[in-house]
Amino acid sequence: MKIYEKAPAKINLSLDVLRKREDGYHEVEMIMTMVDLADRLEMSELSRDTIIITSQAGYIPLDEKNLAFQAARLIKEKFDVKKGVYIHLDKKIPVSAGLAGGSSDAAATLRGLNRLWELNIPLNDLKKLAEELGSDVPFCIEGGTAIARGRGEILEKISSPPQCWVILAKPPINVSTPDVYRRLDVNKINKHPSTEVLKNAIENKDFQQICHSLGNVLEEVTIPMYPQINQLKEVMLRLGAEGVLMSGSGPTVFGLVSKQSKVKKIYNGLRGFCNNVYVVRILT
Ligand code: C5P
């Protein structure tokens, strides 16, 4: 039997850091939503007790460094599955981009193997397993739009933002999330986004208020390291995006646009400035 799972990218409409915790992680409060740029996973059972990952993308690890591999190994161990699996990863989401591509692949692997091996693991237990793989993985299991707290695993589902166009632009830089968090001084954050104001704007489908309430404290670390991220934000705004923000720890910048007529202008205007540009929609 062969099964397929989609692994969509996420963007952060907000990312606030409240404090550094004793366990080394940071206490966060962020609003995340899924977009329709997605990796596609094909999974089939192997009678041999092994995990094999392949991908068309030559630039990702296929061994235990790959989060999909880790997800398969975890579910096999926890549920004492003696069968193996072959996973083909059709990568579309750029890596080290702030779009949770690896986390979403891991979540899709957990969902897919739950089906393939007929394990009947309830959603809440899948999210608990997901926590062991990374802070963003539980959200990738949940999907939709949610406020994430704790280190990212405590989720409050909220309604989705009003439909709009999302333009993603990834500059040719790879950002390390641990490095960004390590450099963040929680006592010197200049501007915290208001999760409450953004949440209300989303619930009220107030597009302009959403655009004004976007905020990500990790910009204060990543942008001084890579000033081209700020240039990219300015170019997007100049071309007509109504709200712009860096997603996650970066470097991807997204722009929100309410009118389709503006999309082409922004897309074309970004050419030459940034080669990795995607026009996507929010997954509702
Ligand atoms: O949980 P995950 O493995 O995705 O996190 C990668 C790194 O990002 C962690 O090792 C930690 O350094 C940092 N991080 C953090 N606080 C969070 C999430 C991630 O400090 N809430």
py3Dmol code that shows the C-alpha trace and the ligand (Angstrom):
import py3Dmol

protein = """\
ATOM      1  CA  MET A   1       0.000   0.000   0.000  1.00  0.00           C
ATOM      2  CA  LYS A   2       1.110   3.543  -0.754  1.00  0.00           C
ATOM      3  CA  ILE A   3      -0.134   6.622   1.048  1.00  0.00           C
ATOM      4  CA  TYR A   4       0.425  10.328   0.522  1.00  0.00           C
ATOM      5  CA  GLU A   5       0.563  13.209   2.983  1.00  0.00           C
ATOM      6  CA  LYS A   6       0.943  16.923   2.389  1.00  0.00           C
ATOM      7  CA  ALA A   7       3.271  18.920   4.629  1.00  0.00           C
ATOM      8  CA  PRO A   8       2.375  22.615   4.362  1.00  0.00           C
ATOM      9  CA  ALA A   9       4.640  25.519   5.310  1.00  0.00           C
ATOM     10  CA  LYS A  10       3.772  27.815   8.208  1.00  0.00           C
ATOM     11  CA  ILE A  11       4.239  31.534   8.670  1.00  0.00           C
ATOM     12  CA  ASN A  12       4.372  33.493  11.914  1.00  0.00           C
ATOM     13  CA  LEU A  13       1.931  36.377  11.956  1.00  0.00           C
ATOM     14  CA  SER A  14       3.527  37.162  15.311  1.00  0.00           C
ATOM     15  CA  LEU A  15       6.388  35.853  17.413  1.00  0.00           C
ATOM     16  CA  ASP A  16       6.953  37.148  20.926  1.00  0.00           C
ATOM     17  CA  VAL A  17       9.492  35.871  23.440  1.00  0.00           C
ATOM     18  CA  LEU A  18       8.489  36.310  27.079  1.00  0.00           C
ATOM     19  CA  ARG A  19      11.514  34.893  28.922  1.00  0.00           C
ATOM     20  CA  LYS A  20      14.358  32.417  28.821  1.00  0.00           C
ATOM     21  CA  ARG A  21      13.539  29.172  30.619  1.00  0.00           C
ATOM     22  CA  GLU A  22      15.683  26.988  32.828  1.00  0.00           C
ATOM     23  CA  ASP A  23      15.594  24.171  30.251  1.00  0.00           C
ATOM     24  CA  GLY A  24      17.350  26.399  27.691  1.00  0.00           C
ATOM     25  CA  TYR A  25      14.244  27.001  25.592  1.00  0.00           C
ATOM     26  CA  HIS A  26      12.393  30.326  25.409  1.00  0.00           C
ATOM     27  CA  GLU A  27       8.836  30.918  26.538  1.00  0.00           C
ATOM     28  CA  VAL A  28       7.072  32.154  23.408  1.00  0.00           C
ATOM     29  CA  GLU A  29       3.696  33.483  22.365  1.00  0.00           C
ATOM     30  CA  MET A  30       3.108  33.353  18.637  1.00  0.00           C
ATOM     31  CA  ILE A  31       0.321  33.238  16.109  1.00  0.00           C
ATOM     32  CA  MET A  32       0.978  30.845  13.284  1.00  0.00           C
ATOM     33  CA  THR A  33      -0.948  29.863  10.190  1.00  0.00           C
ATOM     34  CA  MET A  34      -0.450  27.354   7.398  1.00  0.00           C
ATOM     35  CA  VAL A  35      -0.053  28.327   3.750  1.00  0.00           C
ATOM     36  CA  ASP A  36      -0.523  26.229   0.630  1.00  0.00           C
ATOM     37  CA  LEU A  37       3.138  25.822  -0.243  1.00  0.00           C
ATOM     38  CA  ALA A  38       3.684  22.182   0.702  1.00  0.00           C
ATOM     39  CA  ASP A  39       6.090  19.267   0.564  1.00  0.00           C
ATOM     40  CA  ARG A  40       4.526  15.981  -0.504  1.00  0.00           C
ATOM     41  CA  LEU A  41       5.399  12.684   1.168  1.00  0.00           C
ATOM     42  CA  GLU A  42       4.858   9.266  -0.343  1.00  0.00           C
ATOM     43  CA  MET A  43       5.070   6.386   2.127  1.00  0.00           C
ATOM     44  CA  SER A  44       5.031   2.646   1.548  1.00  0.00           C
ATOM     45  CA  GLU A  45       5.529  -0.278   3.867  1.00  0.00           C
ATOM     46  CA  LEU A  46       8.677  -2.388   3.765  1.00  0.00           C
ATOM     47  CA  SER A  47       8.707  -5.899   5.185  1.00  0.00           C
ATOM     48  CA  ARG A  48      12.344  -5.354   6.201  1.00  0.00           C
ATOM     49  CA  ASP A  49      12.666  -3.496   9.543  1.00  0.00           C
ATOM     50  CA  THR A  50      14.313  -0.339   8.174  1.00  0.00           C
ATOM     51  CA  ILE A  51      13.639   3.333   7.395  1.00  0.00           C
ATOM     52  CA  ILE A  52      14.632   4.544   3.950  1.00  0.00           C
ATOM     53  CA  ILE A  53      14.237   8.199   2.908  1.00  0.00           C
ATOM     54  CA  THR A  54      14.764   9.510  -0.595  1.00  0.00           C
ATOM     55  CA  SER A  55      14.194  12.973  -2.051  1.00  0.00           C
ATOM     56  CA  GLN A  56      14.503  14.816  -5.316  1.00  0.00           C
ATOM     57  CA  ALA A  57      16.250  17.589  -3.346  1.00  0.00           C
ATOM     58  CA  GLY A  58      19.976  16.940  -3.293  1.00  0.00           C
ATOM     59  CA  TYR A  59      20.595  19.373  -0.451  1.00  0.00           C
ATOM     60  CA  ILE A  60      18.819  17.692   2.489  1.00  0.00           C
ATOM     61  CA  PRO A  61      20.152  14.931   4.762  1.00  0.00           C
ATOM     62  CA  LEU A  62      18.406  11.556   4.313  1.00  0.00           C
ATOM     63  CA  ASP A  63      19.705   9.912   7.491  1.00  0.00           C
ATOM     64  CA  GLU A  64      18.852  10.432  11.180  1.00  0.00           C
ATOM     65  CA  LYS A  65      19.498  14.173  10.801  1.00  0.00           C
ATOM     66  CA  ASN A  66      16.272  14.344   8.799  1.00  0.00           C
ATOM     67  CA  LEU A  67      13.230  15.092  11.007  1.00  0.00           C
ATOM     68  CA  ALA A  68      11.008  12.754   8.945  1.00  0.00           C
ATOM     69  CA  PHE A  69      13.481   9.946   9.669  1.00  0.00           C
ATOM     70  CA  GLN A  70      13.387  10.841  13.386  1.00  0.00           C
ATOM     71  CA  ALA A  71       9.580  10.858  13.320  1.00  0.00           C
ATOM     72  CA  ALA A  72       9.467   7.387  11.725  1.00  0.00           C
ATOM     73  CA  ARG A  73      12.006   6.030  14.210  1.00  0.00           C
ATOM     74  CA  LEU A  74      10.077   7.517  17.160  1.00  0.00           C
ATOM     75  CA  ILE A  75       6.718   6.044  16.152  1.00  0.00           C
ATOM     76  CA  LYS A  76       8.334   2.648  15.454  1.00  0.00           C
ATOM     77  CA  GLU A  77       9.970   2.610  18.893  1.00  0.00           C
ATOM     78  CA  LYS A  78       6.916   3.828  20.838  1.00  0.00           C
ATOM     79  CA  PHE A  79       4.522   1.393  19.178  1.00  0.00           C
ATOM     80  CA  ASP A  80       6.961  -1.465  18.734  1.00  0.00           C
ATOM     81  CA  VAL A  81       6.404  -1.630  14.983  1.00  0.00           C
ATOM     82  CA  LYS A  82       8.628  -4.287  13.417  1.00  0.00           C
ATOM     83  CA  LYS A  83       7.895  -3.320   9.825  1.00  0.00           C
ATOM     84  CA  GLY A  84       9.876  -0.772   7.836  1.00  0.00           C
ATOM     85  CA  VAL A  85       8.939   2.197   5.708  1.00  0.00           C
ATOM     86  CA  TYR A  86      10.098   3.846   2.510  1.00  0.00           C
ATOM     87  CA  ILE A  87       9.452   7.603   2.446  1.00  0.00           C
ATOM     88  CA  HIS A  88       9.919   9.761  -0.615  1.00  0.00           C
ATOM     89  CA  LEU A  89      10.080  13.463   0.192  1.00  0.00           C
ATOM     90  CA  ASP A  90       9.106  15.781  -2.625  1.00  0.00           C
ATOM     91  CA  LYS A  91      10.563  19.044  -1.247  1.00  0.00           C
ATOM     92  CA  LYS A  92       8.930  22.310  -2.255  1.00  0.00           C
ATOM     93  CA  ILE A  93       9.403  24.348   0.948  1.00  0.00           C
ATOM     94  CA  PRO A  94      12.823  26.016   1.145  1.00  0.00           C
ATOM     95  CA  VAL A  95      14.979  24.729   4.014  1.00  0.00           C
ATOM     96  CA  SER A  96      16.339  26.777   6.955  1.00  0.00           C
ATOM     97  CA  ALA A  97      13.850  29.419   5.911  1.00  0.00           C
ATOM     98  CA  GLY A  98      11.647  30.053   8.968  1.00  0.00           C
ATOM     99  CA  LEU A  99       8.779  28.179   7.301  1.00  0.00           C
ATOM    100  CA  ALA A 100       8.924  24.985   9.425  1.00  0.00           C
ATOM    101  CA  GLY A 101       9.521  22.755   6.388  1.00  0.00           C
ATOM    102  CA  GLY A 102      11.367  20.076   8.380  1.00  0.00           C
ATOM    103  CA  SER A 103       8.836  20.229  11.247  1.00  0.00           C
ATOM    104  CA  SER A 104       5.955  19.861   8.815  1.00  0.00           C
ATOM    105  CA  ASP A 105       7.629  16.846   7.158  1.00  0.00           C
ATOM    106  CA  ALA A 106       7.957  15.269  10.624  1.00  0.00           C
ATOM    107  CA  ALA A 107       4.286  15.947  11.411  1.00  0.00           C
ATOM    108  CA  ALA A 108       3.200  14.508   8.037  1.00  0.00           C
ATOM    109  CA  THR A 109       5.313  11.403   8.735  1.00  0.00           C
ATOM    110  CA  LEU A 110       3.578  10.869  12.095  1.00  0.00           C
ATOM    111  CA  ARG A 111       0.133  11.335  10.516  1.00  0.00           C
ATOM    112  CA  GLY A 112       1.002   9.116   7.563  1.00  0.00           C
ATOM    113  CA  LEU A 113       2.515   6.244   9.549  1.00  0.00           C
ATOM    114  CA  ASN A 114      -0.451   6.331  11.922  1.00  0.00           C
ATOM    115  CA  ARG A 115      -2.578   5.543   8.849  1.00  0.00           C
ATOM    116  CA  LEU A 116      -0.158   3.202   7.048  1.00  0.00           C
ATOM    117  CA  TRP A 117       0.369   0.978  10.096  1.00  0.00           C
ATOM    118  CA  GLU A 118      -3.225   1.381  11.336  1.00  0.00           C
ATOM    119  CA  LEU A 119      -2.066   2.431  14.801  1.00  0.00           C
ATOM    120  CA  ASN A 120      -5.162   4.521  15.630  1.00  0.00           C
ATOM    121  CA  ILE A 121      -3.187   7.016  17.685  1.00  0.00           C
ATOM    122  CA  PRO A 122      -5.539   9.842  18.771  1.00  0.00           C
ATOM    123  CA  LEU A 123      -4.659  13.383  17.636  1.00  0.00           C
ATOM    124  CA  ASN A 124      -3.672  14.519  21.141  1.00  0.00           C
ATOM    125  CA  ASP A 125      -1.229  11.628  21.532  1.00  0.00           C
ATOM    126  CA  LEU A 126       0.245  12.386  18.108  1.00  0.00           C
ATOM    127  CA  LYS A 127       0.831  15.974  19.293  1.00  0.00           C
ATOM    128  CA  LYS A 128       2.592  14.642  22.422  1.00  0.00           C
ATOM    129  CA  LEU A 129       4.875  12.534  20.224  1.00  0.00           C
ATOM    130  CA  ALA A 130       5.421  15.571  18.005  1.00  0.00           C
ATOM    131  CA  GLU A 131       6.746  17.555  20.992  1.00  0.00           C
ATOM    132  CA  GLU A 132       9.684  15.173  21.221  1.00  0.00           C
ATOM    133  CA  LEU A 133      10.710  16.082  17.667  1.00  0.00           C
ATOM    134  CA  GLY A 134      10.663  19.876  17.906  1.00  0.00           C
ATOM    135  CA  SER A 135       8.813  22.917  19.203  1.00  0.00           C
ATOM    136  CA  ASP A 136       6.914  23.613  15.949  1.00  0.00           C
ATOM    137  CA  VAL A 137       5.935  19.995  15.213  1.00  0.00           C
ATOM    138  CA  PRO A 138       2.760  19.923  17.407  1.00  0.00           C
ATOM    139  CA  PHE A 139       1.421  22.959  15.517  1.00  0.00           C
ATOM    140  CA  CYS A 140       2.171  21.205  12.234  1.00  0.00           C
ATOM    141  CA  ILE A 141       0.031  18.274  13.442  1.00  0.00           C
ATOM    142  CA  GLU A 142      -2.786  20.634  14.454  1.00  0.00           C
ATOM    143  CA  GLY A 143      -2.700  22.826  11.322  1.00  0.00           C
ATOM    144  CA  GLY A 144      -4.953  25.813  10.654  1.00  0.00           C
ATOM    145  CA  THR A 145      -4.316  28.985  12.641  1.00  0.00           C
ATOM    146  CA  ALA A 146      -3.326  28.878  16.317  1.00  0.00           C
ATOM    147  CA  ILE A 147      -1.695  30.729  19.174  1.00  0.00           C
ATOM    148  CA  ALA A 148       1.302  28.724  20.375  1.00  0.00           C
ATOM    149  CA  ARG A 149       2.649  29.180  23.894  1.00  0.00           C
ATOM    150  CA  GLY A 150       5.147  27.397  26.146  1.00  0.00           C
ATOM    151  CA  ARG A 151       8.035  26.494  23.885  1.00  0.00           C
ATOM    152  CA  GLY A 152       5.507  26.268  21.058  1.00  0.00           C
ATOM    153  CA  GLU A 153       3.627  23.108  22.028  1.00  0.00           C
ATOM    154  CA  ILE A 154       0.668  24.626  23.952  1.00  0.00           C
ATOM    155  CA  LEU A 155      -1.856  25.395  21.252  1.00  0.00           C
ATOM    156  CA  GLU A 156      -5.013  27.470  21.190  1.00  0.00           C
ATOM    157  CA  LYS A 157      -6.846  27.135  17.907  1.00  0.00           C
ATOM    158  CA  ILE A 158      -8.322  30.386  16.551  1.00  0.00           C
ATOM    159  CA  SER A 159     -10.279  31.225  13.415  1.00  0.00           C
ATOM    160  CA  SER A 160      -8.320  31.736  10.232  1.00  0.00           C
ATOM    161  CA  PRO A 161      -7.419  35.210   8.924  1.00  0.00           C
ATOM    162  CA  PRO A 162      -9.476  36.646   6.064  1.00  0.00           C
ATOM    163  CA  GLN A 163      -8.380  35.222   2.734  1.00  0.00           C
ATOM    164  CA  CYS A 164      -5.577  37.177   1.083  1.00  0.00           C
ATOM    165  CA  TRP A 165      -2.448  36.620  -0.992  1.00  0.00           C
ATOM    166  CA  VAL A 166       0.803  35.858   0.776  1.00  0.00           C
ATOM    167  CA  ILE A 167       4.030  36.587  -1.054  1.00  0.00           C
ATOM    168  CA  LEU A 168       6.984  34.679   0.356  1.00  0.00           C
ATOM    169  CA  ALA A 169      10.517  35.776  -0.477  1.00  0.00           C
ATOM    170  CA  LYS A 170      13.530  33.869   0.785  1.00  0.00           C
ATOM    171  CA  PRO A 171      16.890  35.593   0.469  1.00  0.00           C
ATOM    172  CA  PRO A 172      19.843  33.272  -0.229  1.00  0.00           C
ATOM    173  CA  ILE A 173      20.879  32.935   3.419  1.00  0.00           C
ATOM    174  CA  ASN A 174      20.493  29.953   5.755  1.00  0.00           C
ATOM    175  CA  VAL A 175      19.636  30.978   9.302  1.00  0.00           C
ATOM    176  CA  SER A 176      20.240  28.749  12.326  1.00  0.00           C
ATOM    177  CA  THR A 177      17.322  28.943  14.791  1.00  0.00           C
ATOM    178  CA  PRO A 178      19.407  27.953  17.874  1.00  0.00           C
ATOM    179  CA  ASP A 179      21.921  30.652  16.944  1.00  0.00           C
ATOM    180  CA  VAL A 180      19.207  33.340  16.702  1.00  0.00           C
ATOM    181  CA  TYR A 181      17.692  32.374  20.070  1.00  0.00           C
ATOM    182  CA  ARG A 182      21.154  32.280  21.640  1.00  0.00           C
ATOM    183  CA  ARG A 183      21.859  35.834  20.490  1.00  0.00           C
ATOM    184  CA  LEU A 184      18.524  37.192  21.734  1.00  0.00           C
ATOM    185  CA  ASP A 185      18.740  39.255  24.934  1.00  0.00           C
ATOM    186  CA  VAL A 186      15.232  38.961  26.380  1.00  0.00           C
ATOM    187  CA  ASN A 187      15.792  42.023  28.565  1.00  0.00           C
ATOM    188  CA  LYS A 188      16.620  44.221  25.593  1.00  0.00           C
ATOM    189  CA  ILE A 189      13.703  43.553  23.267  1.00  0.00           C
ATOM    190  CA  ASN A 190      12.589  46.895  21.806  1.00  0.00           C
ATOM    191  CA  LYS A 191       9.109  46.081  20.611  1.00  0.00           C
ATOM    192  CA  HIS A 192       6.858  43.206  21.662  1.00  0.00           C
ATOM    193  CA  PRO A 193       3.921  42.464  19.359  1.00  0.00           C
ATOM    194  CA  SER A 194       0.497  42.336  21.019  1.00  0.00           C
ATOM    195  CA  THR A 195      -0.841  38.796  20.644  1.00  0.00           C
ATOM    196  CA  GLU A 196      -4.216  39.929  21.981  1.00  0.00           C
ATOM    197  CA  VAL A 197      -4.657  42.768  19.459  1.00  0.00           C
ATOM    198  CA  LEU A 198      -3.596  40.503  16.586  1.00  0.00           C
ATOM    199  CA  LYS A 199      -5.868  37.701  17.777  1.00  0.00           C
ATOM    200  CA  ASN A 200      -8.870  40.081  17.881  1.00  0.00           C
ATOM    201  CA  ALA A 201      -8.023  41.443  14.435  1.00  0.00           C
ATOM    202  CA  ILE A 202      -7.934  37.886  13.061  1.00  0.00           C
ATOM    203  CA  GLU A 203     -11.198  36.908  14.777  1.00  0.00           C
ATOM    204  CA  ASN A 204     -12.818  40.105  13.396  1.00  0.00           C
ATOM    205  CA  LYS A 205     -11.350  39.444   9.915  1.00  0.00           C
ATOM    206  CA  ASP A 206      -9.945  42.994  10.021  1.00  0.00           C
ATOM    207  CA  PHE A 207      -7.255  42.781   7.346  1.00  0.00           C
ATOM    208  CA  GLN A 208      -5.803  46.271   7.869  1.00  0.00           C
ATOM    209  CA  GLN A 209      -5.544  45.771  11.631  1.00  0.00           C
ATOM    210  CA  ILE A 210      -3.847  42.393  11.047  1.00  0.00           C
ATOM    211  CA  CYS A 211      -1.280  44.093   8.811  1.00  0.00           C
ATOM    212  CA  HIS A 212      -0.605  46.751  11.475  1.00  0.00           C
ATOM    213  CA  SER A 213      -0.298  44.196  14.277  1.00  0.00           C
ATOM    214  CA  LEU A 214       2.278  41.849  12.704  1.00  0.00           C
ATOM    215  CA  GLY A 215       5.437  41.587  14.808  1.00  0.00           C
ATOM    216  CA  ASN A 216       8.397  39.291  15.384  1.00  0.00           C
ATOM    217  CA  VAL A 217      10.979  39.959  18.100  1.00  0.00           C
ATOM    218  CA  LEU A 218      13.502  37.672  16.383  1.00  0.00           C
ATOM    219  CA  GLU A 219      13.822  40.321  13.649  1.00  0.00           C
ATOM    220  CA  GLU A 220      15.851  42.273  16.217  1.00  0.00           C
ATOM    221  CA  VAL A 221      18.504  39.542  16.064  1.00  0.00           C
ATOM    222  CA  THR A 222      18.367  38.279  12.493  1.00  0.00           C
ATOM    223  CA  ILE A 223      18.068  41.636  10.682  1.00  0.00           C
ATOM    224  CA  PRO A 224      21.256  43.203  12.129  1.00  0.00           C
ATOM    225  CA  MET A 225      23.065  40.019  11.002  1.00  0.00           C
ATOM    226  CA  TYR A 226      21.540  40.145   7.526  1.00  0.00           C
ATOM    227  CA  PRO A 227      20.437  43.711   6.623  1.00  0.00           C
ATOM    228  CA  GLN A 228      19.149  42.491   3.235  1.00  0.00           C
ATOM    229  CA  ILE A 229      16.097  41.145   5.112  1.00  0.00           C
ATOM    230  CA  ASN A 230      15.124  44.703   5.973  1.00  0.00           C
ATOM    231  CA  GLN A 231      15.750  45.824   2.407  1.00  0.00           C
ATOM    232  CA  LEU A 232      13.471  43.039   1.238  1.00  0.00           C
ATOM    233  CA  LYS A 233      10.735  44.204   3.643  1.00  0.00           C
ATOM    234  CA  GLU A 234      11.087  47.773   2.376  1.00  0.00           C
ATOM    235  CA  VAL A 235      10.942  46.703  -1.271  1.00  0.00           C
ATOM    236  CA  MET A 236       7.799  44.650  -0.615  1.00  0.00           C
ATOM    237  CA  LEU A 237       6.122  47.580   1.146  1.00  0.00           C
ATOM    238  CA  ARG A 238       7.128  49.967  -1.636  1.00  0.00           C
ATOM    239  CA  LEU A 239       5.669  47.588  -4.227  1.00  0.00           C
ATOM    240  CA  GLY A 240       2.332  47.612  -2.395  1.00  0.00           C
ATOM    241  CA  ALA A 241       2.288  44.847   0.233  1.00  0.00           C
ATOM    242  CA  GLU A 242      -0.013  45.940   3.050  1.00  0.00           C
ATOM    243  CA  GLY A 243       1.857  44.178   5.843  1.00  0.00           C
ATOM    244  CA  VAL A 244       5.327  42.591   5.868  1.00  0.00           C
ATOM    245  CA  LEU A 245       7.199  40.473   8.386  1.00  0.00           C
ATOM    246  CA  MET A 246      10.035  38.005   8.745  1.00  0.00           C
ATOM    247  CA  SER A 247       8.737  34.506   9.538  1.00  0.00           C
ATOM    248  CA  GLY A 248      10.155  32.495  12.466  1.00  0.00           C
ATOM    249  CA  SER A 249      13.879  33.005  12.918  1.00  0.00           C
ATOM    250  CA  GLY A 250      14.097  33.994   9.244  1.00  0.00           C
ATOM    251  CA  PRO A 251      15.256  34.719   6.687  1.00  0.00           C
ATOM    252  CA  THR A 252      11.984  34.411   4.723  1.00  0.00           C
ATOM    253  CA  VAL A 253       9.954  37.605   4.526  1.00  0.00           C
ATOM    254  CA  PHE A 254       6.260  37.493   3.717  1.00  0.00           C
ATOM    255  CA  GLY A 255       3.981  40.229   2.454  1.00  0.00           C
ATOM    256  CA  LEU A 256       0.201  40.244   2.816  1.00  0.00           C
ATOM    257  CA  VAL A 257      -1.879  41.579  -0.046  1.00  0.00           C
ATOM    258  CA  SER A 258      -5.667  41.915  -0.165  1.00  0.00           C
ATOM    259  CA  LYS A 259      -6.063  42.647  -3.884  1.00  0.00           C
ATOM    260  CA  GLN A 260      -5.063  40.219  -6.600  1.00  0.00           C
ATOM    261  CA  SER A 261      -4.247  43.122  -8.945  1.00  0.00           C
ATOM    262  CA  LYS A 262      -1.238  44.020  -6.750  1.00  0.00           C
ATOM    263  CA  VAL A 263       0.226  40.522  -6.655  1.00  0.00           C
ATOM    264  CA  LYS A 264       1.770  40.513 -10.122  1.00  0.00           C
ATOM    265  CA  LYS A 265       3.379  43.909  -9.603  1.00  0.00           C
ATOM    266  CA  ILE A 266       5.014  42.781  -6.376  1.00  0.00           C
ATOM    267  CA  TYR A 267       6.084  39.428  -7.823  1.00  0.00           C
ATOM    268  CA  ASN A 268       7.645  41.047 -10.878  1.00  0.00           C
ATOM    269  CA  GLY A 269       9.168  43.865  -8.821  1.00  0.00           C
ATOM    270  CA  LEU A 270      10.957  41.360  -6.585  1.00  0.00           C
ATOM    271  CA  ARG A 271      12.645  39.675  -9.536  1.00  0.00           C
ATOM    272  CA  GLY A 272      16.312  40.494  -9.614  1.00  0.00           C
ATOM    273  CA  PHE A 273      16.182  41.428  -5.947  1.00  0.00           C
ATOM    274  CA  CYS A 274      15.235  37.982  -4.687  1.00  0.00           C
ATOM    275  CA  ASN A 275      15.023  34.828  -6.817  1.00  0.00           C
ATOM    276  CA  ASN A 276      13.120  32.632  -4.415  1.00  0.00           C
ATOM    277  CA  VAL A 277       9.597  34.076  -4.494  1.00  0.00           C
ATOM    278  CA  TYR A 278       6.287  32.224  -4.040  1.00  0.00           C
ATOM    279  CA  VAL A 279       2.716  33.461  -4.192  1.00  0.00           C
ATOM    280  CA  VAL A 280       0.578  31.395  -1.824  1.00  0.00           C
ATOM    281  CA  ARG A 281      -2.762  31.414   0.003  1.00  0.00           C
ATOM    282  CA  ILE A 282      -3.579  30.860   3.638  1.00  0.00           C
ATOM    283  CA  LEU A 283      -4.921  27.351   4.324  1.00  0.00           C
ATOM    284  CA  THR A 284      -8.278  27.731   6.014  1.00  0.00           C
TER     285      THR A 284
END
"""
ligand_1 = """\
21
C5P
O 12.486 22.724 19.346
P 13.450 22.869 18.230
O 14.417 21.714 18.162
O 12.813 23.137 16.911
O 14.278 24.165 18.565
C 15.525 24.438 17.970
C 16.303 25.353 18.891
O 15.687 26.646 18.924
C 16.343 24.902 20.338
O 17.415 24.033 20.552
C 16.532 26.207 21.067
O 17.866 26.598 21.005
C 15.739 27.193 20.233
N 14.362 27.400 20.726
C 14.192 28.129 21.892
N 12.916 28.336 22.366
C 11.850 27.845 21.710
C 12.017 27.108 20.534
C 13.295 26.909 20.061
O 15.153 28.602 22.508
N 10.620 28.075 22.188
"""
view = py3Dmol.view(width=600, height=400)
view.addModel(protein, "pdb")
view.setStyle({"model": 0}, {"cartoon": {"style": "trace"}})
view.addModel(ligand_1, "xyz")
view.setStyle({"model": 1}, {"stick": {}})
view.zoomTo()
view.show()
